[in-house]
Amino acid sequence: MLRARDLTLVYADAASEVRAVDGVSLEVKEGEFVGILGPSGSGKSSLLYLLAGLKRPVAGEVAFRDRPLASLSADETAALRRKEFGFIFQNHFLIHYLTGLENVRTSGEGGSGRLLEELNVAHCSGKFPWQMSAGEKQRISIARAVVHRPSVVFADEPTAALDRPNAEIVVECLRRATAGGTLFMVTHDESILKAATRVLRMEAGRLV
């Protein structure tokens, strides 16, 4: 379903060069829950962004359902992200002048109220982002990412701002929302990956 071959991503400035992702290859089937673990700076988030097509590799290829992402036009890429992918970033990126429910509905309306209840943020439906805690904003962004039932969800530290009970609620909600689909989750917390079908470990840009 999603295939990566020899992915390489390099960050460079005048003084140095960092190989954030260094020759990574993998193949993920539909329905898998893939955890990505590793220390800070190991390349976890960079790999996630490459798999999602948010960054372009300097070498290698990512293909979704046998179609290379690099072959898509700008319009096709936008349509793919809108329909098939869901993104959860470390920064919530909520629209500050929309309420919690309105933010979620920028991705889809069906089941938005139920999702907020599942994530324990129904009380934020009418609040603006500046009226919410960090954990509440993160859960609103999670609801926005999955409300349209994407085929693949890419989650970058989705539970970092949450306590243990809410972290477990989020992971369970993501599994239900991606039932039949695929979930990638970057995290420092291995304990939330109990339900993962596969756990990848990264170090210095490589799978170890």
Buried (B, 14 or more C-beta within 10 A) or exposed (E): BBBBBEBBBBEEEEEEEBBBBBBBEBEBEEEBBBBBBBEEBBBBBBBBBBBBBBBEBEEBBBBBEEEEBEEBEEEEBEEBBEEBBBBBBBEBEBEEEBBBBBBBBEBBEEBBBEBBEBBBBBEBBEBBBEEBEEBBBBBBBBBBBBBBBBBBBBBBBBBBBBEEEBBBBBBEBBBEBBEEBBBBBBBEBEEBBEEBBEBBBBEBBBBE
